[in-house]
Amino acid sequence: MAGLTNSRRRGGGAGWLAAAPLLVVTLIAFGIPTVVLVVGAFSVKGGGFGFENLSATMREPYLGALWNSVTLSAVVAILGAVLGAFLAQAVLTSRSGLLREAVLTASGVLANFGGVPLAFIWIATLGNSGVVTAALGLGSGVLYNFWGLALVYLYFSVPLMVLVIAPALDGLKPQWREAALNNGASTWQFWRHVGIPVLGPALLGGAVLLFGGAFAAYATAAAMVGASVPLVTLQIADALTGNVLIGYENIALALSLDMIVIALLVMAVYLPLQKRSSRWLA
Protein backbone atom coordinates (compact mmCIF):
# COMPACT_ATOMS: atom_id res chain seq x y z
CA MET A 1 0.00 0.00 0.00
CA ALA A 2 2.81 2.37 0.90
CA GLY A 3 4.63 1.46 -2.30
CA LEU A 4 1.52 2.26 -4.35
CA THR A 5 1.23 5.65 -2.64
CA ASN A 6 4.88 6.45 -3.31
CA SER A 7 4.45 5.39 -6.94
CA ARG A 8 1.50 7.72 -7.35
CA ARG A 9 3.47 10.59 -5.81
CA ARG A 10 6.38 9.98 -8.15
CA GLY A 11 3.99 9.81 -11.11
CA GLY A 12 2.33 13.06 -10.07
CA GLY A 13 5.70 14.78 -9.71
CA ALA A 14 6.81 13.55 -13.13
CA GLY A 15 3.55 14.82 -14.62
CA TRP A 16 4.07 18.30 -13.21
CA LEU A 17 7.66 18.27 -14.43
CA ALA A 18 6.55 17.33 -17.95
CA ALA A 19 3.94 20.10 -17.92
CA ALA A 20 6.37 22.74 -16.63
CA PRO A 21 7.46 24.01 -20.10
CA LEU A 22 3.82 24.47 -21.13
CA LEU A 23 3.04 26.28 -17.89
CA VAL A 24 6.01 28.60 -18.36
CA VAL A 25 4.98 29.41 -21.95
CA THR A 26 1.40 30.03 -20.80
CA LEU A 27 2.61 32.34 -18.04
CA ILE A 28 4.79 34.32 -20.46
CA ALA A 29 2.25 34.44 -23.30
CA PHE A 30 -0.88 35.18 -21.24
CA GLY A 31 0.06 36.06 -17.68
CA ILE A 32 2.52 38.88 -18.29
CA PRO A 33 0.41 40.67 -20.96
CA THR A 34 -2.64 40.41 -18.70
CA VAL A 35 -0.80 42.00 -15.80
CA VAL A 36 0.52 44.79 -18.03
CA LEU A 37 -2.99 45.35 -19.41
CA VAL A 38 -4.62 45.57 -15.97
CA VAL A 39 -1.93 47.87 -14.57
CA GLY A 40 -2.13 50.14 -17.61
CA ALA A 41 -5.93 50.24 -17.52
CA PHE A 42 -5.90 51.56 -13.94
CA SER A 43 -2.88 53.89 -14.39
CA VAL A 44 -3.83 57.57 -14.60
CA LYS A 45 -1.98 60.59 -15.93
CA GLY A 46 0.34 62.13 -13.39
CA GLY A 47 1.03 58.80 -11.69
CA GLY A 48 -0.99 56.59 -9.40
CA PHE A 49 -4.00 54.44 -10.02
CA GLY A 50 -7.66 55.17 -10.49
CA PHE A 51 -10.78 54.50 -12.52
CA GLU A 52 -10.46 57.43 -14.93
CA ASN A 53 -9.64 55.27 -17.94
CA LEU A 54 -12.47 52.83 -17.27
CA SER A 55 -14.86 55.72 -16.73
CA ALA A 56 -13.79 57.19 -20.08
CA THR A 57 -14.69 53.92 -21.84
CA MET A 58 -18.26 54.32 -20.55
CA ARG A 59 -18.63 57.62 -22.42
CA GLU A 60 -18.80 58.45 -26.11
CA PRO A 61 -17.28 57.66 -28.53
CA TYR A 62 -16.02 54.54 -26.77
CA LEU A 63 -19.35 53.40 -25.33
CA GLY A 64 -21.01 53.57 -28.76
CA ALA A 65 -18.17 51.58 -30.32
CA LEU A 66 -18.41 48.97 -27.56
CA TRP A 67 -22.17 48.68 -28.04
CA ASN A 68 -21.75 48.35 -31.82
CA SER A 69 -19.23 45.54 -31.33
CA VAL A 70 -21.50 43.67 -28.92
CA THR A 71 -24.52 44.09 -31.20
CA LEU A 72 -22.61 43.05 -34.31
CA SER A 73 -21.14 40.03 -32.56
CA ALA A 74 -24.56 38.97 -31.25
CA VAL A 75 -26.13 39.25 -34.71
CA VAL A 76 -23.31 37.24 -36.29
CA ALA A 77 -23.44 34.64 -33.50
CA ILE A 78 -27.19 34.08 -33.77
CA LEU A 79 -27.39 34.03 -37.57
CA GLY A 80 -24.19 32.01 -37.90
CA ALA A 81 -25.33 29.44 -35.33
CA VAL A 82 -28.72 28.94 -36.98
CA LEU A 83 -27.41 28.78 -40.56
CA GLY A 84 -24.44 26.61 -39.62
CA ALA A 85 -26.61 24.16 -37.67
CA PHE A 86 -29.08 23.76 -40.54
CA LEU A 87 -26.27 23.33 -43.06
CA ALA A 88 -24.48 20.76 -40.90
CA GLN A 89 -27.69 18.80 -40.34
CA ALA A 90 -28.50 18.80 -44.05
CA VAL A 91 -25.03 17.57 -44.96
CA LEU A 92 -24.77 14.93 -42.24
CA THR A 93 -28.17 13.42 -43.05
CA SER A 94 -27.46 13.26 -46.78
CA ARG A 95 -26.50 9.92 -48.28
CA SER A 96 -23.50 11.34 -50.10
CA GLY A 97 -20.25 10.77 -48.27
CA LEU A 98 -18.47 12.84 -50.90
CA LEU A 99 -20.73 15.84 -50.17
CA ARG A 100 -20.07 15.49 -46.46
CA GLU A 101 -16.30 15.38 -46.88
CA ALA A 102 -16.36 18.28 -49.36
CA VAL A 103 -18.45 20.52 -47.09
CA LEU A 104 -16.40 19.74 -43.98
CA THR A 105 -13.13 20.31 -45.85
CA ALA A 106 -14.38 23.59 -47.33
CA SER A 107 -15.60 24.66 -43.90
CA GLY A 108 -12.17 24.02 -42.44
CA VAL A 109 -10.63 26.30 -45.06
CA LEU A 110 -13.24 29.07 -44.98
CA ALA A 111 -13.41 29.18 -41.18
CA ASN A 112 -9.79 30.34 -41.14
CA PHE A 113 -10.17 32.82 -43.99
CA GLY A 114 -10.34 36.43 -42.84
CA GLY A 115 -8.48 39.70 -42.56
CA VAL A 116 -7.64 41.94 -45.50
CA PRO A 117 -7.98 39.19 -48.17
CA LEU A 118 -11.57 38.58 -47.07
CA ALA A 119 -12.33 42.30 -47.19
CA PHE A 120 -10.81 42.54 -50.68
CA ILE A 121 -12.97 39.68 -51.99
CA TRP A 122 -16.18 41.31 -50.78
CA ILE A 123 -15.15 44.79 -51.94
CA ALA A 124 -14.44 43.38 -55.40
CA THR A 125 -17.83 41.66 -55.33
CA LEU A 126 -20.22 44.08 -53.61
CA GLY A 127 -18.16 47.24 -53.28
CA ASN A 128 -19.02 50.52 -55.01
CA SER A 129 -17.41 49.20 -58.21
CA GLY A 130 -17.85 45.51 -57.49
CA VAL A 131 -18.77 42.94 -60.11
CA VAL A 132 -22.20 42.13 -58.66
CA THR A 133 -22.89 45.77 -57.80
CA ALA A 134 -22.27 46.84 -61.38
CA ALA A 135 -24.18 43.91 -62.89
CA LEU A 136 -27.31 44.46 -60.77
CA GLY A 137 -27.07 48.25 -60.55
CA LEU A 138 -27.15 48.20 -56.74
CA GLY A 139 -25.42 51.56 -56.34
CA SER A 140 -23.16 52.45 -53.43
CA GLY A 141 -23.57 51.83 -49.73
CA VAL A 142 -24.51 48.15 -49.99
CA LEU A 143 -21.45 46.81 -48.20
CA TYR A 144 -20.01 49.64 -46.12
CA ASN A 145 -22.42 49.57 -43.19
CA PHE A 146 -23.36 47.49 -40.17
CA TRP A 147 -25.28 44.81 -42.06
CA GLY A 148 -22.67 44.62 -44.80
CA LEU A 149 -20.01 43.92 -42.20
CA ALA A 150 -22.26 41.30 -40.58
CA LEU A 151 -22.65 39.60 -43.98
CA VAL A 152 -18.88 39.46 -44.41
CA TYR A 153 -18.37 38.04 -40.92
CA LEU A 154 -20.90 35.30 -41.67
CA TYR A 155 -18.61 34.17 -44.49
CA PHE A 156 -16.25 32.60 -41.95
CA SER A 157 -18.69 32.20 -39.05
CA VAL A 158 -21.09 29.78 -40.76
CA PRO A 159 -18.32 27.32 -41.76
CA LEU A 160 -16.90 27.54 -38.25
CA MET A 161 -20.30 26.66 -36.81
CA VAL A 162 -20.51 23.66 -39.16
CA LEU A 163 -17.22 22.35 -37.77
CA VAL A 164 -18.32 22.93 -34.17
CA ILE A 165 -21.82 21.45 -34.34
CA ALA A 166 -21.09 18.47 -36.63
CA PRO A 167 -19.63 16.25 -33.85
CA ALA A 168 -22.61 17.05 -31.62
CA LEU A 169 -25.05 16.12 -34.39
CA ASP A 170 -23.15 12.89 -34.90
CA GLY A 171 -23.55 12.25 -31.18
CA LEU A 172 -27.33 12.14 -31.44
CA LYS A 173 -28.06 8.42 -31.18
CA PRO A 174 -30.40 7.08 -33.89
CA GLN A 175 -32.07 4.93 -31.24
CA TRP A 176 -33.43 8.07 -29.55
CA ARG A 177 -35.26 9.13 -32.68
CA GLU A 178 -36.47 5.61 -33.41
CA ALA A 179 -37.83 5.28 -29.88
CA ALA A 180 -39.60 8.64 -30.14
CA LEU A 181 -41.18 7.77 -33.49
CA ASN A 182 -42.22 4.30 -32.28
CA ASN A 183 -44.01 5.94 -29.37
CA GLY A 184 -46.01 8.19 -31.68
CA ALA A 185 -43.91 11.35 -31.53
CA SER A 186 -43.62 13.49 -34.61
CA THR A 187 -40.32 14.75 -36.01
CA TRP A 188 -41.00 18.20 -34.51
CA GLN A 189 -41.76 16.67 -31.11
CA PHE A 190 -38.51 14.70 -31.21
CA TRP A 191 -36.46 17.83 -31.92
CA ARG A 192 -38.41 19.90 -29.40
CA HIS A 193 -38.18 17.48 -26.47
CA VAL A 194 -34.98 15.53 -27.24
CA GLY A 195 -32.82 16.92 -30.04
CA ILE A 196 -32.76 20.62 -29.23
CA PRO A 197 -32.37 20.17 -25.42
CA VAL A 198 -29.45 17.80 -25.97
CA LEU A 199 -27.85 19.98 -28.63
CA GLY A 200 -28.66 23.23 -26.82
CA PRO A 201 -25.34 23.57 -24.96
CA ALA A 202 -23.38 22.69 -28.11
CA LEU A 203 -25.36 25.27 -30.08
CA LEU A 204 -24.75 27.85 -27.38
CA GLY A 205 -21.08 26.94 -27.31
CA GLY A 206 -20.83 27.45 -31.06
CA ALA A 207 -22.64 30.77 -30.74
CA VAL A 208 -20.21 31.84 -28.01
CA LEU A 209 -17.30 30.95 -30.28
CA LEU A 210 -18.81 32.95 -33.15
CA PHE A 211 -19.45 35.86 -30.80
CA GLY A 212 -15.82 35.86 -29.70
CA GLY A 213 -14.52 35.67 -33.27
CA ALA A 214 -16.65 38.60 -34.42
CA PHE A 215 -16.01 40.58 -31.23
CA ALA A 216 -12.22 40.36 -31.59
CA ALA A 217 -12.04 40.79 -35.39
CA TYR A 218 -10.07 43.82 -36.54
CA ALA A 219 -8.33 43.58 -39.91
CA THR A 220 -11.45 42.88 -42.00
CA ALA A 221 -13.39 45.77 -40.47
CA ALA A 222 -10.42 48.14 -40.69
CA ALA A 223 -9.88 47.39 -44.37
CA MET A 224 -13.55 47.46 -45.35
CA VAL A 225 -15.48 50.02 -43.30
CA GLY A 226 -12.84 51.98 -41.37
CA ALA A 227 -14.47 54.61 -39.16
CA SER A 228 -17.89 54.40 -40.84
CA VAL A 229 -18.88 51.61 -38.41
CA PRO A 230 -17.34 52.38 -34.99
CA LEU A 231 -16.07 49.22 -33.32
CA VAL A 232 -14.13 48.75 -30.11
CA THR A 233 -11.20 47.04 -31.86
CA LEU A 234 -10.86 50.01 -34.22
CA GLN A 235 -11.00 52.41 -31.27
CA ILE A 236 -8.25 50.44 -29.52
CA ALA A 237 -6.05 50.61 -32.63
CA ASP A 238 -6.61 54.37 -32.99
CA ALA A 239 -5.78 54.96 -29.34
CA LEU A 240 -2.62 52.83 -29.46
CA THR A 241 -1.28 54.31 -32.69
CA GLY A 242 -2.30 57.91 -31.96
CA ASN A 243 -4.18 58.26 -35.25
CA VAL A 244 -6.75 60.56 -33.66
CA LEU A 245 -5.39 61.66 -30.28
CA ILE A 246 -2.01 61.21 -28.63
CA GLY A 247 -1.54 59.89 -25.11
CA TYR A 248 -4.60 57.65 -24.99
CA GLU A 249 -2.74 54.35 -24.76
CA ASN A 250 -4.18 53.58 -21.32
CA ILE A 251 -7.68 54.17 -22.69
CA ALA A 252 -6.94 51.41 -25.21
CA LEU A 253 -5.88 49.10 -22.38
CA ALA A 254 -9.09 49.93 -20.49
CA LEU A 255 -11.13 49.09 -23.59
CA SER A 256 -9.26 45.80 -23.85
CA LEU A 257 -10.13 45.08 -20.21
CA ASP A 258 -13.78 45.78 -21.02
CA MET A 259 -13.58 43.21 -23.82
CA ILE A 260 -12.09 40.62 -21.46
CA VAL A 261 -14.88 41.20 -18.92
CA ILE A 262 -17.56 40.77 -21.60
CA ALA A 263 -15.90 37.57 -22.84
CA LEU A 264 -15.74 36.18 -19.29
CA LEU A 265 -19.43 36.92 -18.74
CA VAL A 266 -20.33 35.07 -21.92
CA MET A 267 -18.16 32.10 -20.96
CA ALA A 268 -19.74 32.01 -17.49
CA VAL A 269 -23.06 31.26 -19.16
CA TYR A 270 -21.64 28.67 -21.54
CA LEU A 271 -19.48 26.46 -19.29
CA PRO A 272 -22.24 25.06 -17.00
CA LEU A 273 -24.38 24.16 -20.01
CA GLN A 274 -21.43 22.50 -21.73
CA LYS A 275 -20.97 20.16 -18.76
CA ARG A 276 -24.64 19.20 -19.00
CA SER A 277 -24.34 18.47 -22.72
CA SER A 278 -21.24 16.31 -22.30
CA ARG A 279 -23.19 13.83 -20.16
CA TRP A 280 -25.65 13.16 -23.00
CA LEU A 281 -23.25 13.13 -25.94
CA ALA A 282 -20.46 11.13 -24.28
Protein Blocks (a to p, Z undefined) as FASTA:
>chain_A
ZZmmmmmmmmmmmmmmmmmmmmmmmmmmmmmmmmmmmmmmmpcehiajdfklmmmmmpcf
klmmmmmmmmmmmmmmmmmmmmmmmmmmmmmmpmbfklmmmmmmmmmmmmmggcjllmmm
mmmmmmmklmklmmnonoghklmcfklmmmmmmmmmmmmmmmmmmmmmmmpcfklmmmmm
mnopafklmmmmmmmmmmmmmmmmmmmmmmmmmmmpmklmmmmnmmmlccfklmmmmmmn
ommbghilmmmmmmmmmmmmmmmmmmmmmmmmmmmmmmmmZZ
